[in-house]
């Protein structure tokens, strides 16, 4: 099954490239959230963009 074009199992297997901790998938915002790093990685066209310079800082 897909979530906005991305495979949910694939999203659940990803970890934060900075902290190597698990990520939380935010379907509404189409982001992968790393609480440990304080970053939200975008998902564009079903592809997670796991680059620090592309991530949004969490409030």
C-alpha positions, 0 to 999 in steps of 0.5 A: 500500500502507498502513502502519497506515492511512498510505500509505508513499509519503506518509510517505516524502515528509514532512519534519520541520517544524522541520529540513526533513530527512527522517524515518524511519518506525517501523512498530512504534511508529507514529511518524515519527522526526526524528533532527535535531530529536530528536523522534518524531511520532506517527501516529494512525489513519493520520494523521501528527501533525506538531506539535512540541507533540505530538511525543515527545522521543527519549532 
